[in-house]
C-alpha cells in the first residue's frame, strides 16, 4: 500500500470509512483472512503494576518484570479504548478493547528472553529488547526505533496506538517486521505513547507464525526496509538483525471438544475447525475460569475485540493473541461460537455453531 493511501485510510476515520482493515494491511502486509467482516483497528496499551493477584480468593506470587509491564500492559491508553467505524452501508459500529495490567503469574518466571539485537539503515536504529514466545508460535517482543533526525511515522495512527511508518517516503523506513527463517510472521506493532517522542519510539510487536511446525525450527530475525530512488529506478532495501535462537517456548495446554483440539497458553489460543470448513467465521471466543469469571477475547455482537492478532491459517487453524494474559492454570473451558457457510447451487446458508473445549 502506498503512503498516501495509508494517510487517506486514517484521515477517512471522520468520514466513517473502513479504517481498520486498511490500516492493518498498511502496517503488516495483507495476510489471508477468513470470510467475514474486516477486523477493527488494533490498538495497544502499557501498565506498570506488580503485586499479588487473587484467583478464587487465593493469592499467589507474580512476576515483577519490566517486559510484562511493557508488553502486556496498557501502553498509556488506560483500561480500555472505544472507537467507532462506519460500514459501507453507512451504519456505524462501536468497538471496545480492554487491556491487561502487565502482571504475570509466577509460572511465567523466566519466560521473557533477552534478545539485545540491533539493525541500522537509512538513519534509523531498531533495537530489539526482550521477547516471549509459546508453542503456538505466538508472543510479543519489545523494541525501540530511533532516528536523531526524527522518526517518520503517522501521528494520527499513533494516537490510536498503532505504529505505521513509511518505507516508501524519503527519509523513512517500513514498520518493523519479523521472520522465522525466510518466512514472515503476522505482526502488529504498537507504540507506548507515554515514553515515545518524535525521535525515539518505544513499542511492542505482537506476532503469530503462519506455520508453527515449520517456523519454530528456525531462528528469528527482525527487519526494517526503505525505498531508494524514484519511479522505475526505485529499489526496496531491507536490513535485518543477526539471527536469534529461541531458548525456550512457553508451554501450551490442550483442551478438546469431541475430536477437535485447542491449544491455549498465556499468550494465545489456537483452534482447529477443519470439519467446519475454511469458510467458518468466528463471532465469539470466551475463556471461563474456575472462580466463575470469564475473559472475552472476541465478541462481534458486543463489539469487543480484546486481541492484537487474529488470523486464519490455510490449514484450518485459527489464532488469537489477546490483550490480556490468560491464566491457563485456572481455565475451565473455552467456548467458540460462530457461523458456518454452506452452499447449494447458488444458495448460501448460514449455520451457527458452538464448540466448548474443556
N, C-alpha and C positions, 0 to 999 in steps of 0.2 A: 504494500500500500504506500502511495506517495505521501510525503509530509503534508502537502496541502489538503489531502483527503483526511488525514488524522485531525488536522485543525478543524475542518468542516464538520467532522463527526462530533467533536466536543462542543463546538460553537452551536451545533444544532440542538443541544440539550434544551435550550429555551424555545426551540421550535418543535419540541416534542417528537423528535425523530428517534430512531432506534440506536441510541448512543452506545449502549452496552456492547453489542456484538461487534460493531466496527472498531471500537477502541481496543477490545481484546484481540481482535485479529491484527490490529496495528502493532500491539505490544508483543505478540508472541506468534506471529505467523497465522496460518489458517488450519488448525487441526481438524480432523474429521469429527463430525457431530452426528448424534443420533437424530432421528426425525423428531421434530417438535419445535417449540418456540426458542428464540435466542435467549441465552442467559444474560442477566443484567450485569452492570459494571461491577467488577470485583474491587473492593476497597479493603484496606488493611488497618491494623491498629497495634499500639505498643503499651504495655503496662510494666510496672516495676515492683509488683507485690511479691512478698515471700513470707511464709509463716507456717501455720499449722492449719490444714484443712480438716473438715469433719465430714465423713460419709456415713450416713446411718447413725450419727451420734458418736462415732468412734474416730478420735483424732489420730493422724499418722504423720510421719515426718515427710518433708518436702525438700525438693532440690532448690537451693538458693543459687541461681545461675543467671548470669547476665545474658546468656544465649536464650534461655527460655523466656526471660523477661522481654527481650527484643523480638524474638521470632513468634512468640505465642501470646503476646500482649495486645494492646490496642493501638499502637503506632501513633498515639496522640489524638485519636479521634473519639475518645470517650467509650462508653459501654456499648453503644450501638450507633448505626448510621441509617438514616431513612432517605430515600430519594424517589423521584417519580420519572418514569419514562412514558413516552407516547407511542402507541402501536400504529401500524399502517392504516388502521381503520379510524384513527383519531381518538380512540379510547385511551385514557391514561391509566397506568398501572403503578402502584406504590410498592416498593420493596424495602425490606429491613434486614440489616445484617448485625448480628450480635457477636461480640468479641470475647476472647478469653482474658484471664488476669495475669498470664505469664507465670503461673505457679505450676510446677511439675511434681508429680508424686515421686517418692524415693526410688521407685522401681526404674526411673529413668536416670538415676545417678550414673554418670559416665557415658550416657548416650550421645552427648554432644562431642564431636571430634574437632580438634584444632586442624584447620586447613593451612592458613597462613601462606597463601599463594597470591601472586600478582601478575598483571599483564598491563603493558603500556601501549598506547597507539593514538596518533592524531592529537597529542597533547593531553590525553586522558590517562588516568591510572585506575584500574579496577583491582581492589584488594578484597580477597575472599577470606573471611574470618573463621567461622565455625559452621558446622552442619550436623544434622542428624537425619538418618535415613532408615526406613524399615524394610522388611522383607517383601513388601508390595512394590518397592522401588519408589517410594514417596517420602517427602520430608520437606525440610526448609534449610536454607543456608543464608547467613548474614553477610553483608558486603558493604563496601564503601566505594563510591565512584567519585573521583575528584578531577578538577581541572583548574589551575590557578587563574586561568582567563575566563572561567565561568562554565558551568555545565549547561549545555543546550538542551533543556528539557521543557516540556509543555506545561506551563503553570496551571491552567485550568484542570488538567488531569490530576496534578499533584494535590490540588485542593480536595479532590475526592479520594485520595490515597493511592492512585495509580501512577506508576512511573513510566512515562513514554518519552523516548528520545528519538532523535532524527539522525540516522546514519547517512541519509541522502543529502543533507544540507551541509554547506561549507562550515567546517569547524565543529561538526557533530559526530557522535557515534551512535550505534544502534542500542536499543535496550539490551542489557546483558543477557546472554543465553547460556545453555548448559548442554553438554554432550556426555553420553555414555559411550565411550569409544568413538565411533563415527556416527552414531545415531543420536539425534537430538531428543531432548526431553520436552514435555509440555510444561511451560513455566508461566508464572505470574510474578511480576516484580512490584513491590510496594515501597513507599517512601515513609520514613519517620519524619513527620513534619516538625516535631519538637527539636530535633538535633541536626537537621539538614540546613544548608544555606545555598546561596547561588553558586558556590564553588565546590561544596562538599555534600554529597548525597549519601546518607546512611539508609540502607534498605534491607529488605528480606526478599529472597527469591523462593517461592513455593514451587514444588516440582512433582511430576509423576512421570515415570518411564512408560514408554509405549509397549514394551515387551520385557517384563521383569526377568523371565528365564534367560533371555539373551543379554539384557543390559546390565544386570547385576554382576556379570562375569567380567566387565570391562572397567577400566579406570575412568575417572571423571575429569573433564576439563570445562572451564568457563571461558566465554568468548565475548569480544566486542568487535564490531565491524564498522566501516565507514566507506564513503564513496570518494574516489579521487578522479578528477577530470569531469567533463561535461559532455552531454549529448552522446554521440556514438562512441566517444573516447572514454566515457565513464567506466570506471572499474571498481568493483567492490573488494576492499581489502579486509581480511579478517586476521585478528591476533588472538591467541589462546594462552591460557596459563599452562604451566607444566602439568603433567598428569597427577591426579590424586587417587591413591588406592585406599578404598574404604576399609577401615579396620574391623568394624562390626556393624551388623544390621539389627535394629530393634525387632524383637520377635513379634509375630502376628499370632492371633488365636483364631482357630477355625470354629465357626458356627454353621449349622446345617438346617435345611428345610427339605425334607424328603431327600432327594439326590442332588439338591442344589447347594453348593458350598458358598461360604462367605469368609473372607479373611479380614480381621479387624486388628488395628494397632492403635497406639495413642495418636498417630499422625494420619491415618487413612482407613477407609473402608473399601473393599473390593468385592463386588458381587459377580456371579456368573449366571447369565439368564439365556443360555443358548436355546433352551426349549421354547422360549418366548419369541425368539427371532430377533434379528438386529433392529427391527423397527419398533421394538418395545420402548416406551418413553416413561421415565420415572417422574412421578409427581410429588412423592413424599418419602422421606427417609428419616426414621426416628430410632434413637437408641434409648432403651429402657434400662434403668438401674435398680439395684437391689432395694434401695430406700424408697422406691416408688416414683422417683423423679424421671424426667425424660429430657433428652437432648435432641432437639430438632436440627437436623443437618440441612434439610431442604423441605419446603412445603410450598408448592406452586400456588395453591389456593389462598394461602395466607400471605404470600409474597415474602416468605422467609428464605433467605439464601445465605446460610451460615457456613460457607465454604470458600476457599480460594481457588481450587481447581475441581472441575467436574468434567469428566470426559468418558467417551465410549471407545473401547478398542475394537478393532476389526474382529477379534476372536470372540466377541460377545461379552467381554468383561466390562464392567463399569467401575469407575474410580471416583472417590471423593476425598479431598484433603480439606478437613474442616477448619473453621476459625478458632475452635476451642479444642484443647487436648481431650482425648477420650480416656476415661478411667476404665481401662479394659478389665481389670480385676473385679470391678463392681458391675459389669454389664450382665444383664439377664437375657436380653434379646434385642434383635434389630429387626425393624419392620420396614419393608419396601413396598410402596403402593405405586401403581402406575397403570398404563394403558397399553394394550397390545393391539396392533393394527393388522387386520386380515382383509384380504381382497378376494372377491369372487367376481370374475369378469371385470366390469368397470365399477363395481360397487365395493366401497371400502367400509369396513365395520370396525368400530372401536369397542374393545372388550376390556373392562377394568380387571386388574388382578391385585392380589395382596399376598406377599410372601413373608412369613415370620421365621427368622433364623434364631435358633437358641442352642 
